[in-house]
């Protein structure tokens, strides 16, 4: 069991027998002397570690309400070890509503946050592992079969076009004809975008060039790519895009260009909890706030964030062109996609062999001399760019084969784990996998599973490191595809010239 307390022993993180992490909804203050007795670790384990399906009256007797949340860069995430996000803030506001007439500290109901995998959240709810599912859930007939939903706190969700600010020729939905639009897989955006494309074709226009992400990027990651001008166009929910527009200054949210309207997002409770449902609905009715926390402290959360840069700008692309043959050579030698190695090199150094870190890491792959001289790597003279890339690729291969060679781990996940270990160390990442398994996550998957544990335990650096490499890989993949199309086009032109009559 993991316990971490502040000087007043009020900030509690406990691993329960149900193997999830718990977070108090509010920081405590010097005057909260009785709080520790109310939410001591053994009391939490006793009270929350067993399934419970009681309604609000019984919840009030327990003095604890469990909010099931899912790790997301918008809804629930960690900032310097503390949970934050849309759902975190909204649940805290409900906590204040619930306790507005409570005089005694000992009578207050406390909201405890339990992060679980998104695809298990309703299952955990129904099984009594939580009381409210708060994860930005769209209300659908399928989900309503499992749980009771509140009135929507976002009642008219629009799926809108998001542009890089350089795009000037998209003024109507018809202008998407022939354009490349990059979207997250498994979303309603994809379905609605295809419907729009089919409509345009029936009108005699070119279809939309829809590219579906297969790199485990989520909507927020794709917005980052648009912000960096790697991608030009995507689709997202208006409220999410508006929040991110506060920190991603190069995106334009076209609220007037909606490919779908009328979606509804709400909280879910068990069907046999009408009192809790009524309480949540009363709160929603009394506390409508426009976009409902659409401006919610994002600038404060992310003011120091380092957003990705565009590896396809002229100078960066020139560096890539000079090094691509080396990445190809060692990619083939060690069984890596050369573009993935290049993406890692860009994340490490922006492909700059002259870069040196304060810790002594050298060159494109930021290899430590001690790593290069290790018997498992054994590459001399990493001051030379070819040797540097060789050492980085060989070390990455060593990490993959030594620590993540289980048949239960997919090939893509092995590389993501190896990247995480390259950044944070293999022992630390395997410890994260162990904790992930204990916490109900899949220890053999990085994204949305071990990633969520790493974010809380070792911070955002490693999480951001892995996702950034995946983003840069998308950029290089787009570049390679464009070059391939250009070469095929030139061959086609050459072929057509040969068949022209004299």
N, C-alpha and C positions, 0 to 999 in steps of 0.2 A: 504494500500500500504506500502510495506517495503522498506526503503531506508537506505543504509549504505555508509558513505563517509569516506575517509581517511582525513588526515590533509589538503590536497589540494582539497578535495571534488571531487576526480576523480574516485574512485572505486564505481561503481554504480550497485546496485542490485534492480530491480524494479519489482513489481507484476503488470501485465497489465490487462486490461479488458479481454484479451484472456486467462488470468490465467496461465501464464508461467513465469519463471524467466529469466531475461536477464543478460548477462555478457559481459562487454567490452572485446574486443580481446586482448588489450594490457594495461599494467599499464601505468599511465601517469607520466609526469615529471614536474619539477618546471617550465620549459619553456613553457608548454602547457596551457598558460593562457586562451585561447579561448575555450578549450575543454569543459568546463562546459556548455557554451552556446549551443554548438553543440549537446551535449548528456545530457542535463538537463532532469530530470524525467518527467516533463510535456510534453516536446517535444517528448520524447520517447513514451509516452502513446498516444499522438496525432498521431505520425507518424507510430507507429508499432501496435497499438491496433486494427486496422481495417484491414480486408482482403485486400491484394494488390497482383496483379498478373503481374505487369509490368516487362519488360525486362531490360537489363543492362542500357540503356540510362536513363530510368526513375529511376532506382535504384541509378544511379550517382546523379541525381537531389535530391533524398532523402538523399543521403550521408550515407546511412545505408544499409547493406546487412544482412539478417537474416539467420543464419545457424541453421537448426533443428538438434539437436543431441539427443542421447539416453544414459541414465546413464549406464555405463559399466566400469568394473575395468580395461579395456584396452583402450577403445576409448574415454570415457569422464567420469571423476570422480573428486572428490574434495580432495584437499590436504591442510589442515589447512584453509578451507573456500574458497580456490581459485581453479577454474577449471583447469584441466590438462588432458592429454591423447593424444592418436594418432590423433584423429580427431581434437581436439583442436589445437594441434601443426601444423597440416597440413593446417587447415583453417587460422591460423595466418600467415603461410608462403604465402598462397594465398593472404592474405590481403596486405602483403609487395609487392608482385608481382603487385597487382592491383594498388597500389599507387606509383609505382617506379618512375614515371615521374611527380608526383604531387609536386609542390613547396610549396604551401600555406597550412597551417594546416587546414584552413577553407574549403579547397577543398577536403580534404581526405575522402575516403569512410571508414567507420568503420564496422567491422564485429561484430554482436551481436549474442550471442549464446542462443538458446531457447531449453532447455531440454524438451522432450515430451516422452510419452511411445513409445517403439520401434514399437509396432504393429499399431500405429497411425501415424507414421512419414510421410508416403506417402500421407495419407489422409490430413494431415495438409498442406503438400506442395501443393497439388492440389487445396485445398480450399483457398490458399493465405495467410496462417499463417506463412509461411517462404519462403525463396528463394532457398535454397540449402538443400537437405537432406544429411547429413554427418554422417553416423552411421555404417560404415563398411558393407555396403550393397552389398551382392553378386548379380551380374546382372543375372536375370532370365527372361524367357519369360513372366511370370505372372506379374512381376514388370514393365517390359518394356511396358506393356499394359497401365499402369497408368502414367508413367513418362518417360522422356528422360534421358538416362544415358551418362555420360562422357566416354571417353576412359578409360579403367581401370588403376588406379594408382597402383594396384597390379594385373598384367596381367596373372600370372601363379601360382595361389594359390595351394599349395600342402597340402593334408591332410596326416600327417605323424604320425608314431608311436612314442610315448613318453614313456620312461622307467624310473623307479627308477634305480639309478646307481648300485644297487646290482644285477640287472638282467643281467645275462651273457649268457643265453641260447636262446636269440632271435636275430638271425643274418640274417634271411630271413623272408618274410611274411608267408611262410609255417610254420615257428616256432611258429606262433600264434595258431596253431592247439592245441586244448585242454586247452589253456590259458584263464584266466579270464581277460577280457578287459572291463573297466568301462567307459561309455560315457554319454554325456549330451543328454537328450531327445530332440526330435524335430529338430535334426541337420542332415545335409547331411552325417556326419561321420557315423551315425547309419545305414543309408541306404547302404552306401558303405562297411561298415564292414560286414553287413549281406550278401551282394553279395560276398565278399571274403570268408566268412564262407561256403556259398553254393558251391563255387568253390572248396574249400578244401575237402568238403564231396564227391563231384563228383570224386575227385582224390583218394578217399579211405581213407582220413584222418579224424580225429576227428573234429567236428565243434568247432569254437571259442566259448568260454563261455562268451557271451555278457551280461553284466549287465547294464541296463539302469537306470540312476538316476531318482528318483521320489521325491527328497527332495529340488527341486528348486535351485540346485547347477548349476552354469555356468561353462564354460570350465576352467576359471582361478581358481575356487574353486577346481576343480578336479585335476588340476596341483599341487595345494597345498597339496592335499591328497597323490599324488604320491611322492612329495618331502619329505613328512613325513614318507614314506614307509608304509603307511596304504594301499594304492593301489600300484600295481606294474606297470600296463600298462594302457595307455589311448591313445586317438587319438585327435589331434588338428591341427589347421592350422599352417603351418611352421613359418610364420612371427610372430604370436602371441606367440607361444612356444619359439621362439628364444629370444623375448624380455623378457619373464619371466625367461628364463634360466640365465639371468644376475643377478637375485636376488634369484632364487630358485636353490641353488647349487647342489642339489641331483637329479635333473632330467637330462636325456640325450635325446636330440632331434635327432632322427634317420632320418635325411633328406634323407637317401638312401632307407628308407622303407616307400614309399608313397602308400596309398590305393586308392588315387585319385589325379589326376593332372588336370591343365587347368582351374580351377575356376578363376573368374574375379571379382574384387571388385572395385566399382567406386562411384562417387557422382551422385545424381539425381536432375534434375530441371524440371520445368513444360515444357510440349511439345511446348508451345507457347512462349518459351524463348530461341530462337536460339542464340542470342547475348551472353547471359550469358553462355550457353553451349560452344560456341566457345572460350570464354575467359578462361574457366576452362580447356578446352582441350589444349589450347596453354600453359597454366601454366604446365599442366602435361607433355606435350611434352618437354618443356624446363628444367624441374626440376626433371628428373628421378634420384633417388639416391639409386640405389641398392635395398635394401629391403624397401626403402622410410621410413626413420625415425624408422627403426627397432631397433636402439640403443637409442631411444629418451628419454634420461634423466631418464630411469627407475631406475637406481641405485640411482640417487639423490632422486627421488620420494619415494622410498621404503627402503632406507638404514636403517631406524630406525624401520621398520615394524617388528612386532612380528608374525612369522609364527607359524602355529599349530605344536604341537608335537604329537608323536605317543602314544595313550593311550593303545596300545596293546603290548608295550615293557614289558619285564618280570616284573619289579617292579610295573609298573602301572597296569598290568593285575592282579597281586596278590592283589593289593588294591581293584580292581573291584570285584574280586571273594569274598573277605571278606564282601563287602557291598551290593552285588547284592540282597540278600534276603531282606534287608531293603528297597532298591529301589522298589522291587516287592511289598512289603507290602503297602507302601504308594502310589505307583502307582495305585494299585487296589483301595485303599481307596478314592483317589481323581480323578480317571479316567484318569490317564496318562500312557503312555507307559513307563515301568520301564527303558528301555534303553535311552529314551529321558531325564528322570530325571538324570540318570547316566551321560549322555553327558553334561548336565548343571553343574552337580557337578564337572566334570573334567575341564570344562571351568573356573569355579569359583576358584578351589583350587587344581586341579589335584588329587582330592579325598583325600586330606590331611586334616584331622580333626585338626591338630595342627596349621594350617595356621591362621594368624591374619592380618587384614589390618590396615593401619594407621588410618582409620576412625572408627575402632573398630569392624568390621565385623568378625564373628567367624566361623571357621570350614569348612566342606565340601561344604555347600551351601552358605557360607559367609553371614550369617544372622546377622543383627544388633540386639543387645539385645532389643532395643526399638521396633523393628518390631516383635520380638518373644513375647513380653509382650503386644502388641496391642490386643484389644478385638477381632479383626477379626482373629487373629492367636492363641494367648494364649497358647503357648507351653513353659513349664518351662525347665530350665537346658539344654540349647543348647550346653553346653560344652560336653555333651554326644552325640556321633555320631548319634545314632538312633533318638534322639530328634531333633538334628540339621537338619537331612534330613526330618523329619516330619514337622518341622517349614518351611523349604524351600518349600516343596511340598504344604503345606496348604496355604502359602502366594501366591504361583503361582496360585493355584486354586482360591483364592480370587480375584486376579487381573483379571483372565480370566472371572470369573462370574460377577464381579462388573462393569468392564469397557468395556468388549469386548463380551458381550453376545447377540449381535444383530444377528437375523436370517440371515442377509445379509453377515455375516462373516463366512466363512467356518471353519470347526473344526481345520484344520492344521494352518490356518491363526490366529485363536484365540490364539493358543499356541505361535506362533511367536510374536504376539503383546504382550502377557503376558511376554514373555522373554524380549522383548524390554523394557517394563515397569518395570520389575524386575531390569533392569540395569539403566534406565534413569528416572524412575518415571512415573506413569500413566497419570498425567496431561500433562506432556510434550509430551507423545506419542499421546494423543488425540488431542493436538494442532497440531502435525505433520499431523494427519489424516485430520484435518480441512484445513490446508494449501494444502495438497495433492489434496483434492477435488476441491479447488479453482484453482489449477494448472493443471487440466485436467487429474490427475492420479485417480486410483481407491482407495478410502479411506478404502476399506474393504480388501485390499490385501497388505501384507507387502512387499514381494519380488517384485522388479522392479517398485514399486509404492510408498508407504509411505517410504520405504527404501531409495529411491532416495532423497526425501525431507529431511529425517533425516540426511543423509550424509552431506548435505550442512548446515543445521540449527544447529545441535547439534554435528556434527563431526563423525568421523569414528568409535569411540569406540563402540557405541551401534550397529551400522551396523555390525561391525566385531564380536561383542558378539553373535548376533543371528546367523550369518552364521557359526561361529565356532561351536556352539552347533549342528547345522545341520550336519556339517562335522564329528564331534565326534560321532554323532548318526550313521552315515554311518559306521564308524569303529566298533562300538559295534554291529551293525546289521550284519556286515560281520563275526564278531567273533561268534555271536549266531548261524548264519547259518552254519558256519563251524563246530561248536560243535554238532549241530543237525545232520548234515551229518555224522559226525564221530560216533555218537551214533547209528544212523540208520545202518551204516556200521557194527558196532560191533554186533548189534542185528542180522543182516543178517548172519554174520560169525557164531554166536552162533546157529542160526537156521539151517544153512547148516551142522554144525557139528553133530547135533542131527539126521539128516537124513542119515548120512554116514553109509554104511554097516560095520559091525564089521569085 
